[in-house]
Amino acid sequence: MQTRTAASFVSFFKSFIRPASVLAVLTATLSAPGLAAEEWPDKVAAKYKITFNGIDIGDFRFQSSADAHSYDLAGKASLSLMLGALKWKAETASKGVLAKGDPRPAEFSFTTKENKKNRSVFMSFKNDKVAGRVLKPPSSPSKNTVPLTEEHLKGVLDPLSAIMAMTRGVRSNPCEQKVAIFDGKYRFDLVLSYLRKERIKEAKPSGEPEFGYVCRVRYVPIAGHKSDSKTVRSLAQNDGIEVVLRPIPSANIFIPYQITVPVFAGWAVLKSERVDITTPVRQIALVH
């Protein structure tokens, strides 16, 4: 695998799972027994395998907990590419309050270790906008950086809270939505559009619908990035990124079943292996 391939995928993975994607949990009306439309599952734990052209290169794990008023989200990712020459690990966390079921972040953190380089981001939110942020090491904008303004920091979600918002099961079509995201450095939108439906195979029957909505995902850079960045341009022009969102009516959510990213010389895929969901009325195990 060439360096360009590795860099392209790692860059997208950072951008999407800073939305974690997770990189966690997105049909018709999902009015589950015992759950009101604004309620979230008590707990969700998910494990994903990451492959490149069918070769295992890493994994992503996600956990969430929520009650009527607040939520806590956490994710861990690990990638090893080019026979171990490039190793990347990340941990991310977010917590906040729920307003009529919608996430309103209070704090967000994201730390990475790439070979021997450590980086971290911490953000706080207040009154529906970013109130403070700390980058380590500090980042100094270059002359080519698209400047961030105060308006860019209003009405945005951190990446994990964005995934939570995207997976809420109150939409008839989860593919028709746009989410405004700020990860501490970059302001961007994720825009989903409907492509098709597809059947999902289970290793163990769960009783949940065995299909998913296939959505195209567009990465739209807004500010904070370098205007001449080839990586950002490549992401913005990539119209082959897809996410499969599986409806789980009894938990009022959709889960990202699979994310497919075309990169140089192949395909990178993040695919669900197991998702455990706890609601006030039942436990659901999805094994793929």
C-alpha atoms as an extended CHARMM CRD file, in Angstrom:
* protein
*
       288  EXT
         1         1  MET       CA              0.0000000000        0.0000000000        0.0000000000  PROA      1               0.0000000000
         2         2  GLN       CA              1.4630000000        3.3220000000       -0.9490000000  PROA      2               0.0000000000
         3         3  THR       CA              1.8960000000        6.3240000000        1.3310000000  PROA      3               0.0000000000
         4         4  ARG       CA             -0.7480000000        8.2790000000       -0.6130000000  PROA      4               0.0000000000
         5         5  THR       CA             -3.2900000000        5.5160000000        0.0460000000  PROA      5               0.0000000000
         6         6  ALA       CA             -2.5570000000        5.4800000000        3.7580000000  PROA      6               0.0000000000
         7         7  ALA       CA             -2.6330000000        9.2560000000        4.0750000000  PROA      7               0.0000000000
         8         8  SER       CA             -5.9150000000        9.5360000000        2.1590000000  PROA      8               0.0000000000
         9         9  PHE       CA             -7.6990000000        6.9980000000        4.2990000000  PROA      9               0.0000000000
        10        10  VAL       CA             -6.3200000000        8.2220000000        7.6220000000  PROA      10              0.0000000000
        11        11  SER       CA             -7.3190000000       11.7890000000        6.7040000000  PROA      11              0.0000000000
        12        12  PHE       CA            -10.8620000000       10.7510000000        5.8600000000  PROA      12              0.0000000000
        13        13  PHE       CA            -11.1010000000        8.5540000000        8.9430000000  PROA      13              0.0000000000
        14        14  LYS       CA            -10.0360000000       11.4550000000       11.1510000000  PROA      14              0.0000000000
        15        15  SER       CA            -12.6230000000       13.7000000000        9.5160000000  PROA      15              0.0000000000
        16        16  PHE       CA            -15.4440000000       11.2080000000        9.6830000000  PROA      16              0.0000000000
        17        17  ILE       CA            -14.9490000000        9.7600000000       13.1650000000  PROA      17              0.0000000000
        18        18  ARG       CA            -13.9720000000       12.9480000000       14.7390000000  PROA      18              0.0000000000
        19        19  PRO       CA            -17.4740000000       12.4670000000       13.7830000000  PROA      19              0.0000000000
        20        20  ALA       CA            -16.2880000000        8.7300000000       15.4110000000  PROA      20              0.0000000000
        21        21  SER       CA            -18.0660000000        7.6620000000       13.9480000000  PROA      21              0.0000000000
        22        22  VAL       CA            -18.4600000000        6.5740000000       15.5490000000  PROA      22              0.0000000000
        23        23  LEU       CA            -18.5090000000        6.6400000000       13.9190000000  PROA      23              0.0000000000
        24        24  ALA       CA            -22.0960000000        5.1080000000       16.5810000000  PROA      24              0.0000000000
        25        25  VAL       CA            -25.5870000000        4.9670000000       16.0680000000  PROA      25              0.0000000000
        26        26  LEU       CA            -28.7840000000        6.7310000000       12.1670000000  PROA      26              0.0000000000
        27        27  THR       CA            -37.3990000000        4.3670000000        8.2520000000  PROA      27              0.0000000000
        28        28  ALA       CA            -40.4000000000        4.8170000000        8.4320000000  PROA      28              0.0000000000
        29        29  THR       CA            -41.7850000000        6.0700000000       11.7250000000  PROA      29              0.0000000000
        30        30  LEU       CA            -39.7160000000        4.6050000000       14.5370000000  PROA      30              0.0000000000
        31        31  SER       CA            -42.1580000000        4.7030000000       17.4460000000  PROA      31              0.0000000000
        32        32  ALA       CA            -40.7320000000        1.9060000000       19.5720000000  PROA      32              0.0000000000
        33        33  PRO       CA            -42.8120000000        0.3070000000       22.3560000000  PROA      33              0.0000000000
        34        34  GLY       CA            -41.9820000000        1.9850000000       25.6320000000  PROA      34              0.0000000000
        35        35  LEU       CA            -39.8160000000        4.7070000000       24.0760000000  PROA      35              0.0000000000
        36        36  ALA       CA            -41.0130000000        8.2050000000       23.3170000000  PROA      36              0.0000000000
        37        37  ALA       CA            -39.7620000000        9.8560000000       20.1430000000  PROA      37              0.0000000000
        38        38  GLU       CA            -37.2440000000       11.9930000000       22.0420000000  PROA      38              0.0000000000
        39        39  GLU       CA            -35.7830000000        9.1470000000       24.0940000000  PROA      39              0.0000000000
        40        40  TRP       CA            -32.4260000000        7.4980000000       23.4760000000  PROA      40              0.0000000000
        41        41  PRO       CA            -31.2700000000        3.9880000000       24.4010000000  PROA      41              0.0000000000
        42        42  ASP       CA            -29.7270000000        3.7830000000       27.8660000000  PROA      42              0.0000000000
        43        43  LYS       CA            -26.5300000000        2.3040000000       26.4520000000  PROA      43              0.0000000000
        44        44  VAL       CA            -24.9710000000        1.4190000000       23.1070000000  PROA      44              0.0000000000
        45        45  ALA       CA            -21.7050000000       -0.4730000000       22.6060000000  PROA      45              0.0000000000
        46        46  ALA       CA            -20.4250000000       -1.1020000000       19.0810000000  PROA      46              0.0000000000
        47        47  LYS       CA            -17.3860000000       -2.7090000000       17.4870000000  PROA      47              0.0000000000
        48        48  TYR       CA            -16.3260000000       -2.1340000000       13.8730000000  PROA      48              0.0000000000
        49        49  LYS       CA            -13.6480000000       -3.7710000000       11.7370000000  PROA      49              0.0000000000
        50        50  ILE       CA            -11.6390000000       -1.6260000000        9.3140000000  PROA      50              0.0000000000
        51        51  THR       CA            -10.3130000000       -3.1970000000        6.1200000000  PROA      51              0.0000000000
        52        52  PHE       CA             -8.4930000000       -2.0660000000        2.9990000000  PROA      52              0.0000000000
        53        53  ASN       CA             -9.1790000000       -4.1760000000       -0.0940000000  PROA      53              0.0000000000
        54        54  GLY       CA            -10.3170000000       -6.9390000000        2.2560000000  PROA      54              0.0000000000
        55        55  ILE       CA             -7.2250000000       -6.7980000000        4.4800000000  PROA      55              0.0000000000
        56        56  ASP       CA             -7.7500000000       -6.0870000000        8.1770000000  PROA      56              0.0000000000
        57        57  ILE       CA             -6.0270000000       -2.8060000000        9.1180000000  PROA      57              0.0000000000
        58        58  GLY       CA             -7.7290000000       -1.7810000000       12.3720000000  PROA      58              0.0000000000
        59        59  ASP       CA            -10.8590000000       -1.3840000000       14.4460000000  PROA      59              0.0000000000
        60        60  PHE       CA            -13.1650000000        1.2130000000       15.9680000000  PROA      60              0.0000000000
        61        61  ARG       CA            -15.1180000000        0.8690000000       19.2350000000  PROA      61              0.0000000000
        62        62  PHE       CA            -17.9040000000        3.1260000000       20.4200000000  PROA      62              0.0000000000
        63        63  GLN       CA            -19.8960000000        3.4580000000       23.6420000000  PROA      63              0.0000000000
        64        64  SER       CA            -22.7390000000        5.7440000000       24.6320000000  PROA      64              0.0000000000
        65        65  SER       CA            -24.9350000000        6.2450000000       27.6680000000  PROA      65              0.0000000000
        66        66  ALA       CA            -27.9170000000        8.5590000000       27.9950000000  PROA      66              0.0000000000
        67        67  ASP       CA            -30.7770000000        9.4180000000       30.3120000000  PROA      67              0.0000000000
        68        68  ALA       CA            -33.6330000000       11.8850000000       29.9900000000  PROA      68              0.0000000000
        69        69  HSD       CA            -31.3500000000       14.8960000000       30.3750000000  PROA      69              0.0000000000
        70        70  SER       CA            -27.7410000000       14.1170000000       29.4190000000  PROA      70              0.0000000000
        71        71  TYR       CA            -25.4190000000       11.9010000000       27.4160000000  PROA      71              0.0000000000
        72        72  ASP       CA            -21.8450000000       10.6080000000       27.3890000000  PROA      72              0.0000000000
        73        73  LEU       CA            -20.0990000000        9.3090000000       24.2540000000  PROA      73              0.0000000000
        74        74  ALA       CA            -16.6860000000        7.7010000000       23.7820000000  PROA      74              0.0000000000
        75        75  GLY       CA            -14.7790000000        6.1240000000       20.9190000000  PROA      75              0.0000000000
        76        76  LYS       CA            -11.4260000000        4.4310000000       20.3310000000  PROA      76              0.0000000000
        77        77  ALA       CA             -9.8030000000        3.7540000000       16.9630000000  PROA      77              0.0000000000
        78        78  SER       CA             -6.6340000000        1.9740000000       15.9180000000  PROA      78              0.0000000000
        79        79  LEU       CA             -5.0600000000        1.7100000000       12.4410000000  PROA      79              0.0000000000
        80        80  SER       CA             -1.9190000000       -0.0660000000       11.2740000000  PROA      80              0.0000000000
        81        81  LEU       CA             -0.9070000000        0.3580000000        7.6280000000  PROA      81              0.0000000000
        82        82  MET       CA              2.0850000000       -0.2630000000        5.3890000000  PROA      82              0.0000000000
        83        83  LEU       CA              3.1280000000       -3.3670000000        7.3860000000  PROA      83              0.0000000000
        84        84  GLY       CA              3.1070000000       -1.3550000000       10.6100000000  PROA      84              0.0000000000
        85        85  ALA       CA              5.1390000000        1.5610000000        9.2480000000  PROA      85              0.0000000000
        86        86  LEU       CA              2.1710000000        3.8530000000        9.8790000000  PROA      86              0.0000000000
        87        87  LYS       CA              0.3340000000        3.3840000000       13.1610000000  PROA      87              0.0000000000
        88        88  TRP       CA             -2.4720000000        5.6890000000       14.2690000000  PROA      88              0.0000000000
        89        89  LYS       CA             -4.5260000000        5.5400000000       17.4600000000  PROA      89              0.0000000000
        90        90  ALA       CA             -7.2360000000        7.8900000000       18.6380000000  PROA      90              0.0000000000
        91        91  GLU       CA             -9.5320000000        8.3690000000       21.6100000000  PROA      91              0.0000000000
        92        92  THR       CA            -12.4720000000       10.7480000000       21.5880000000  PROA      92              0.0000000000
        93        93  ALA       CA            -15.1910000000       11.6800000000       24.0710000000  PROA      93              0.0000000000
        94        94  SER       CA            -18.1540000000       14.0280000000       24.2610000000  PROA      94              0.0000000000
        95        95  LYS       CA            -20.7660000000       14.8520000000       26.8470000000  PROA      95              0.0000000000
        96        96  GLY       CA            -23.6830000000       17.2040000000       26.9480000000  PROA      96              0.0000000000
        97        97  VAL       CA            -27.3720000000       17.6930000000       27.5860000000  PROA      97              0.0000000000
        98        98  LEU       CA            -30.4650000000       16.6240000000       25.6590000000  PROA      98              0.0000000000
        99        99  ALA       CA            -32.9950000000       19.2660000000       24.5940000000  PROA      99              0.0000000000
       100       100  LYS       CA            -36.1780000000       17.5730000000       23.3480000000  PROA      100             0.0000000000
       101       101  GLY       CA            -34.0020000000       14.6260000000       22.3760000000  PROA      101             0.0000000000
       102       102  ASP       CA            -31.4430000000       16.6890000000       20.4480000000  PROA      102             0.0000000000
       103       103  PRO       CA            -27.8030000000       16.6470000000       21.6520000000  PROA      103             0.0000000000
       104       104  ARG       CA            -26.3040000000       19.8950000000       22.9040000000  PROA      104             0.0000000000
       105       105  PRO       CA            -22.5880000000       19.3440000000       23.6140000000  PROA      105             0.0000000000
       106       106  ALA       CA            -20.8330000000       20.7090000000       26.6780000000  PROA      106             0.0000000000
       107       107  GLU       CA            -17.3350000000       19.2310000000       26.3020000000  PROA      107             0.0000000000
       108       108  PHE       CA            -15.4150000000       17.3770000000       23.6030000000  PROA      108             0.0000000000
       109       109  SER       CA            -11.9270000000       15.8700000000       23.4810000000  PROA      109             0.0000000000
       110       110  PHE       CA             -9.9210000000       14.1420000000       20.7710000000  PROA      110             0.0000000000
       111       111  THR       CA             -6.4070000000       12.7380000000       21.2020000000  PROA      111             0.0000000000
       112       112  THR       CA             -4.2630000000       10.9680000000       18.6230000000  PROA      112             0.0000000000
       113       113  LYS       CA             -0.9610000000        9.1700000000       18.5090000000  PROA      113             0.0000000000
       114       114  GLU       CA              0.5780000000        8.7200000000       15.0600000000  PROA      114             0.0000000000
       115       115  ASN       CA              3.8440000000        6.8120000000       15.3900000000  PROA      115             0.0000000000
       116       116  LYS       CA              5.5960000000        9.0470000000       17.9780000000  PROA      116             0.0000000000
       117       117  LYS       CA              3.5450000000       12.2100000000       17.4320000000  PROA      117             0.0000000000
       118       118  ASN       CA              0.8440000000       13.0720000000       19.9820000000  PROA      118             0.0000000000
       119       119  ARG       CA             -1.8900000000       15.6150000000       19.3380000000  PROA      119             0.0000000000
       120       120  SER       CA             -4.9900000000       16.6400000000       21.2560000000  PROA      120             0.0000000000
       121       121  VAL       CA             -8.0410000000       18.8750000000       21.0300000000  PROA      121             0.0000000000
       122       122  PHE       CA            -10.3100000000       20.0190000000       23.8530000000  PROA      122             0.0000000000
       123       123  MET       CA            -13.4390000000       22.1110000000       23.3370000000  PROA      123             0.0000000000
       124       124  SER       CA            -16.1120000000       23.5470000000       25.5950000000  PROA      124             0.0000000000
       125       125  PHE       CA            -19.5570000000       24.7510000000       24.5230000000  PROA      125             0.0000000000
       126       126  LYS       CA            -21.9730000000       27.2820000000       25.9720000000  PROA      126             0.0000000000
       127       127  ASN       CA            -25.2240000000       28.7800000000       24.6500000000  PROA      127             0.0000000000
       128       128  ASP       CA            -25.1250000000       26.6550000000       21.4840000000  PROA      128             0.0000000000
       129       129  LYS       CA            -21.6680000000       27.7580000000       20.3890000000  PROA      129             0.0000000000
       130       130  VAL       CA            -18.0090000000       26.9470000000       20.9630000000  PROA      130             0.0000000000
       131       131  ALA       CA            -16.8920000000       28.7550000000       24.1210000000  PROA      131             0.0000000000
       132       132  GLY       CA            -13.2520000000       27.6560000000       24.2350000000  PROA      132             0.0000000000
       133       133  ARG       CA            -10.7210000000       25.3240000000       22.6620000000  PROA      133             0.0000000000
       134       134  VAL       CA             -7.1870000000       24.1490000000       23.3300000000  PROA      134             0.0000000000
       135       135  LEU       CA             -4.9560000000       22.5100000000       20.7080000000  PROA      135             0.0000000000
       136       136  LYS       CA             -1.7600000000       20.6620000000       21.6190000000  PROA      136             0.0000000000
       137       137  PRO       CA              0.6190000000       21.3660000000       20.0600000000  PROA      137             0.0000000000
       138       138  PRO       CA             -0.7620000000       24.8430000000       19.3130000000  PROA      138             0.0000000000
       139       139  SER       CA             -1.7020000000       25.4510000000       15.7030000000  PROA      139             0.0000000000
       140       140  SER       CA             -0.8290000000       28.6900000000       13.9260000000  PROA      140             0.0000000000
       141       141  PRO       CA             -2.9170000000       29.4390000000       10.8270000000  PROA      141             0.0000000000
       142       142  SER       CA             -0.9090000000       29.9300000000        7.6570000000  PROA      142             0.0000000000
       143       143  LYS       CA             -1.6380000000       32.5280000000        5.0050000000  PROA      143             0.0000000000
       144       144  ASN       CA             -3.4600000000       29.8260000000        3.0420000000  PROA      144             0.0000000000
       145       145  THR       CA             -5.7950000000       28.8870000000        5.9130000000  PROA      145             0.0000000000
       146       146  VAL       CA             -9.4600000000       29.7060000000        5.3360000000  PROA      146             0.0000000000
       147       147  PRO       CA            -10.1790000000       31.8910000000        8.3970000000  PROA      147             0.0000000000
       148       148  LEU       CA            -12.6320000000       30.8350000000       11.0820000000  PROA      148             0.0000000000
       149       149  THR       CA            -15.1640000000       33.4420000000       12.1770000000  PROA      149             0.0000000000
       150       150  GLU       CA            -17.4550000000       33.6580000000       15.1920000000  PROA      150             0.0000000000
       151       151  GLU       CA            -20.3630000000       32.6800000000       12.9620000000  PROA      151             0.0000000000
       152       152  HSD       CA            -18.6010000000       29.4340000000       12.0670000000  PROA      152             0.0000000000
       153       153  LEU       CA            -18.6010000000       28.4600000000       15.7620000000  PROA      153             0.0000000000
       154       154  LYS       CA            -22.3410000000       28.9450000000       16.3200000000  PROA      154             0.0000000000
       155       155  GLY       CA            -24.9180000000       26.1650000000       16.0200000000  PROA      155             0.0000000000
       156       156  VAL       CA            -22.2990000000       23.4830000000       15.4430000000  PROA      156             0.0000000000
       157       157  LEU       CA            -21.8350000000       20.0330000000       16.9260000000  PROA      157             0.0000000000
       158       158  ASP       CA            -18.6560000000       18.2320000000       17.8180000000  PROA      158             0.0000000000
       159       159  PRO       CA            -18.1160000000       15.0840000000       15.7030000000  PROA      159             0.0000000000
       160       160  LEU       CA            -19.4510000000       12.5590000000       18.2460000000  PROA      160             0.0000000000
       161       161  SER       CA            -22.5320000000       14.6290000000       19.0630000000  PROA      161             0.0000000000
       162       162  ALA       CA            -23.0340000000       14.9990000000       15.2970000000  PROA      162             0.0000000000
       163       163  ILE       CA            -23.1030000000       11.2090000000       14.8890000000  PROA      163             0.0000000000
       164       164  MET       CA            -25.6520000000       11.0420000000       17.6910000000  PROA      164             0.0000000000
       165       165  ALA       CA            -27.8280000000       13.6470000000       15.9860000000  PROA      165             0.0000000000
       166       166  MET       CA            -27.5690000000       11.8970000000       12.6210000000  PROA      166             0.0000000000
       167       167  THR       CA            -28.6320000000        8.5360000000       14.0370000000  PROA      167             0.0000000000
       168       168  ARG       CA            -31.7690000000        9.7060000000       15.8080000000  PROA      168             0.0000000000
       169       169  GLY       CA            -34.6860000000        7.5730000000       14.6150000000  PROA      169             0.0000000000
       170       170  VAL       CA            -37.3250000000       10.2110000000       14.0100000000  PROA      170             0.0000000000
       171       171  ARG       CA            -36.8320000000       10.6400000000       10.2520000000  PROA      171             0.0000000000
       172       172  SER       CA            -38.6100000000        8.7500000000        7.5060000000  PROA      172             0.0000000000
       173       173  ASN       CA            -35.4110000000        8.9740000000        5.4300000000  PROA      173             0.0000000000
       174       174  PRO       CA            -32.1150000000        9.2460000000        7.3540000000  PROA      174             0.0000000000
       175       175  CYS       CA            -30.2060000000        9.9950000000        4.1430000000  PROA      175             0.0000000000
       176       176  GLU       CA            -31.7020000000       13.4540000000        3.6430000000  PROA      176             0.0000000000
       177       177  GLN       CA            -29.8350000000       15.5910000000        6.1380000000  PROA      177             0.0000000000
       178       178  LYS       CA            -26.9170000000       17.9530000000        6.6410000000  PROA      178             0.0000000000
       179       179  VAL       CA            -24.9340000000       18.3590000000        9.8510000000  PROA      179             0.0000000000
       180       180  ALA       CA            -22.6940000000       21.3110000000       10.7610000000  PROA      180             0.0000000000
       181       181  ILE       CA            -19.5290000000       20.0950000000       12.5190000000  PROA      181             0.0000000000
       182       182  PHE       CA            -16.5090000000       21.6790000000       14.1860000000  PROA      182             0.0000000000
       183       183  ASP       CA            -13.7490000000       19.3830000000       15.4510000000  PROA      183             0.0000000000
       184       184  GLY       CA            -11.6230000000       22.0290000000       17.1420000000  PROA      184             0.0000000000
       185       185  LYS       CA             -9.6910000000       22.9090000000       14.0180000000  PROA      185             0.0000000000
       186       186  TYR       CA            -11.8540000000       22.3570000000       10.9570000000  PROA      186             0.0000000000
       187       187  ARG       CA            -15.3910000000       23.5820000000       10.2930000000  PROA      187             0.0000000000
       188       188  PHE       CA            -17.1780000000       21.3560000000        7.7660000000  PROA      188             0.0000000000
       189       189  ASP       CA            -20.5690000000       19.9300000000        6.8380000000  PROA      189             0.0000000000
       190       190  LEU       CA            -21.4940000000       16.3140000000        6.2410000000  PROA      190             0.0000000000
       191       191  VAL       CA            -24.2690000000       16.1010000000        3.6440000000  PROA      191             0.0000000000
       192       192  LEU       CA            -26.1660000000       12.8280000000        3.1860000000  PROA      192             0.0000000000
       193       193  SER       CA            -28.3090000000       11.9180000000        0.1770000000  PROA      193             0.0000000000
       194       194  TYR       CA            -30.3130000000        8.7790000000       -0.6210000000  PROA      194             0.0000000000
       195       195  LEU       CA            -28.9820000000        6.1640000000       -3.0480000000  PROA      195             0.0000000000
       196       196  ARG       CA            -30.8630000000        2.8800000000       -2.4390000000  PROA      196             0.0000000000
       197       197  LYS       CA            -31.8180000000        0.2180000000        0.0870000000  PROA      197             0.0000000000
       198       198  GLU       CA            -29.8300000000       -2.9360000000        0.6630000000  PROA      198             0.0000000000
       199       199  ARG       CA            -30.3630000000       -6.2060000000        2.5210000000  PROA      199             0.0000000000
       200       200  ILE       CA            -28.2940000000       -6.8610000000        5.6470000000  PROA      200             0.0000000000
       201       201  LYS       CA            -27.2910000000      -10.3550000000        6.7460000000  PROA      201             0.0000000000
       202       202  GLU       CA            -27.1910000000      -11.2460000000       10.4240000000  PROA      202             0.0000000000
       203       203  ALA       CA            -25.1740000000      -14.0000000000       12.0770000000  PROA      203             0.0000000000
       204       204  LYS       CA            -27.9300000000      -14.2460000000       14.6960000000  PROA      204             0.0000000000
       205       205  PRO       CA            -31.5240000000      -13.0810000000       14.0820000000  PROA      205             0.0000000000
       206       206  SER       CA            -32.2950000000       -9.9980000000       16.1780000000  PROA      206             0.0000000000
       207       207  GLY       CA            -35.8950000000       -9.4060000000       15.1130000000  PROA      207             0.0000000000
       208       208  GLU       CA            -34.9350000000       -5.9800000000       13.7460000000  PROA      208             0.0000000000
       209       209  PRO       CA            -35.4400000000       -5.0060000000       10.0530000000  PROA      209             0.0000000000
       210       210  GLU       CA            -32.7930000000       -6.6780000000        7.8900000000  PROA      210             0.0000000000
       211       211  PHE       CA            -32.1730000000       -3.7970000000        5.5050000000  PROA      211             0.0000000000
       212       212  GLY       CA            -30.2870000000       -0.5510000000        5.4620000000  PROA      212             0.0000000000
       213       213  TYR       CA            -30.4960000000        2.8320000000        3.7530000000  PROA      213             0.0000000000
       214       214  VAL       CA            -27.4630000000        3.4490000000        1.5660000000  PROA      214             0.0000000000
       215       215  CYS       CA            -26.5410000000        7.1400000000        1.6990000000  PROA      215             0.0000000000
       216       216  ARG       CA            -23.9330000000        9.0820000000       -0.2240000000  PROA      216             0.0000000000
       217       217  VAL       CA            -21.7900000000       11.1900000000        2.1110000000  PROA      217             0.0000000000
       218       218  ARG       CA            -20.3350000000       14.4960000000        0.9390000000  PROA      218             0.0000000000
       219       219  TYR       CA            -17.6170000000       16.2620000000        2.8900000000  PROA      219             0.0000000000
       220       220  VAL       CA            -18.0330000000       20.0360000000        2.5160000000  PROA      220             0.0000000000
       221       221  PRO       CA            -15.1110000000       22.1080000000        3.8860000000  PROA      221             0.0000000000
       222       222  ILE       CA            -16.1410000000       25.4780000000        5.3300000000  PROA      222             0.0000000000
       223       223  ALA       CA            -13.1850000000       26.9690000000        7.2470000000  PROA      223             0.0000000000
       224       224  GLY       CA            -10.0090000000       26.1830000000        9.1730000000  PROA      224             0.0000000000
       225       225  HSD       CA             -8.4310000000       24.1780000000        6.3450000000  PROA      225             0.0000000000
       226       226  LYS       CA             -5.7300000000       25.2600000000        3.9210000000  PROA      226             0.0000000000
       227       227  SER       CA             -7.2110000000       26.4600000000        0.6740000000  PROA      227             0.0000000000
       228       228  ASP       CA             -4.5500000000       24.5840000000       -1.3180000000  PROA      228             0.0000000000
       229       229  SER       CA             -4.7900000000       21.3110000000        0.6470000000  PROA      229             0.0000000000
       230       230  LYS       CA             -4.8150000000       18.3440000000       -1.7410000000  PROA      230             0.0000000000
       231       231  THR       CA             -6.2660000000       16.0970000000        0.9790000000  PROA      231             0.0000000000
       232       232  VAL       CA             -9.2130000000       18.4270000000        1.6230000000  PROA      232             0.0000000000
       233       233  ARG       CA             -9.7990000000       18.8600000000       -2.0940000000  PROA      233             0.0000000000
       234       234  SER       CA             -9.7520000000       15.0880000000       -2.5690000000  PROA      234             0.0000000000
       235       235  LEU       CA            -12.2740000000       14.5780000000        0.2240000000  PROA      235             0.0000000000
       236       236  ALA       CA            -14.5510000000       17.3130000000       -1.0930000000  PROA      236             0.0000000000
       237       237  GLN       CA            -14.4910000000       15.8620000000       -4.6110000000  PROA      237             0.0000000000
       238       238  ASN       CA            -14.9700000000       12.2420000000       -3.5210000000  PROA      238             0.0000000000
       239       239  ASP       CA            -18.5360000000       11.3040000000       -4.5270000000  PROA      239             0.0000000000
       240       240  GLY       CA            -18.0710000000        7.5910000000       -3.7890000000  PROA      240             0.0000000000
       241       241  ILE       CA            -18.2340000000        7.7120000000        0.0140000000  PROA      241             0.0000000000
       242       242  GLU       CA            -21.2310000000        5.7140000000        1.2630000000  PROA      242             0.0000000000
       243       243  VAL       CA            -22.7250000000        4.8500000000        4.6400000000  PROA      243             0.0000000000
       244       244  VAL       CA            -25.3340000000        2.1420000000        5.2240000000  PROA      244             0.0000000000
       245       245  LEU       CA            -27.7480000000        3.0900000000        8.0190000000  PROA      245             0.0000000000
       246       246  ARG       CA            -29.7690000000        0.2760000000        9.5320000000  PROA      246             0.0000000000
       247       247  PRO       CA            -33.0640000000        1.1410000000       11.2630000000  PROA      247             0.0000000000
       248       248  ILE       CA            -33.5600000000       -0.2540000000       14.7730000000  PROA      248             0.0000000000
       249       249  PRO       CA            -37.2040000000        0.6750000000       15.5040000000  PROA      249             0.0000000000
       250       250  SER       CA            -37.3080000000       -0.7540000000       19.0170000000  PROA      250             0.0000000000
       251       251  ALA       CA            -34.4470000000        1.5490000000       20.0590000000  PROA      251             0.0000000000
       252       252  ASN       CA            -35.4300000000        4.7150000000       18.1500000000  PROA      252             0.0000000000
       253       253  ILE       CA            -32.1160000000        4.8600000000       16.2900000000  PROA      253             0.0000000000
       254       254  PHE       CA            -30.2800000000        3.9750000000       13.1110000000  PROA      254             0.0000000000
       255       255  ILE       CA            -26.8860000000        2.3200000000       13.3500000000  PROA      255             0.0000000000
       256       256  PRO       CA            -24.0860000000        2.8750000000       10.8300000000  PROA      256             0.0000000000
       257       257  TYR       CA            -23.7490000000       -0.6860000000        9.5370000000  PROA      257             0.0000000000
       258       258  GLN       CA            -20.9940000000        0.0390000000        7.0280000000  PROA      258             0.0000000000
       259       259  ILE       CA            -18.9410000000        2.9580000000        5.7130000000  PROA      259             0.0000000000
       260       260  THR       CA            -17.1740000000        2.6040000000        2.3600000000  PROA      260             0.0000000000
       261       261  VAL       CA            -14.4730000000        5.0210000000        1.2370000000  PROA      261             0.0000000000
       262       262  PRO       CA            -12.8210000000        4.8460000000       -2.1950000000  PROA      262             0.0000000000
       263       263  VAL       CA             -9.1640000000        5.8460000000       -1.8620000000  PROA      263             0.0000000000
       264       264  PHE       CA             -6.1290000000        5.6320000000       -4.1170000000  PROA      264             0.0000000000
       265       265  ALA       CA             -5.6530000000        2.0350000000       -5.3210000000  PROA      265             0.0000000000
       266       266  GLY       CA             -8.6610000000        0.5190000000       -3.5930000000  PROA      266             0.0000000000
       267       267  TRP       CA            -11.4580000000        0.6510000000       -1.0520000000  PROA      267             0.0000000000
       268       268  ALA       CA            -11.4140000000        1.1960000000        2.7000000000  PROA      268             0.0000000000
       269       269  VAL       CA            -14.3890000000       -0.2260000000        4.6090000000  PROA      269             0.0000000000
       270       270  LEU       CA            -15.5320000000        0.2070000000        8.1970000000  PROA      270             0.0000000000
       271       271  LYS       CA            -18.0720000000       -2.5480000000        8.9550000000  PROA      271             0.0000000000
       272       272  SER       CA            -20.0960000000       -3.3810000000       12.0430000000  PROA      272             0.0000000000
       273       273  GLU       CA            -19.2270000000       -6.6460000000       13.7820000000  PROA      273             0.0000000000
       274       274  ARG       CA            -21.4350000000       -6.3470000000       16.8470000000  PROA      274             0.0000000000
       275       275  VAL       CA            -23.7270000000       -3.7300000000       18.3900000000  PROA      275             0.0000000000
       276       276  ASP       CA            -25.3350000000       -4.1380000000       21.8300000000  PROA      276             0.0000000000
       277       277  ILE       CA            -28.2090000000       -1.8060000000       22.6660000000  PROA      277             0.0000000000
       278       278  THR       CA            -29.9130000000       -1.4460000000       26.0550000000  PROA      278             0.0000000000
       279       279  THR       CA            -33.2910000000        0.2980000000       26.2940000000  PROA      279             0.0000000000
       280       280  PRO       CA            -35.6790000000        0.5960000000       29.2580000000  PROA      280             0.0000000000
       281       281  VAL       CA            -37.7630000000       -2.2480000000       27.7990000000  PROA      281             0.0000000000
       282       282  ARG       CA            -35.2860000000       -4.6480000000       26.1750000000  PROA      282             0.0000000000
       283       283  GLN       CA            -31.7500000000       -5.5640000000       25.1570000000  PROA      283             0.0000000000
       284       284  ILE       CA            -30.8180000000       -5.8990000000       21.4870000000  PROA      284             0.0000000000
       285       285  ALA       CA            -27.7740000000       -7.6990000000       20.1230000000  PROA      285             0.0000000000
       286       286  LEU       CA            -26.8540000000       -7.1620000000       16.4710000000  PROA      286             0.0000000000
       287       287  VAL       CA            -24.2130000000       -9.6020000000       15.2260000000  PROA      287             0.0000000000
       288       288  HSD       CA            -23.0920000000       -9.1830000000       11.6130000000  PROA      288             0.0000000000
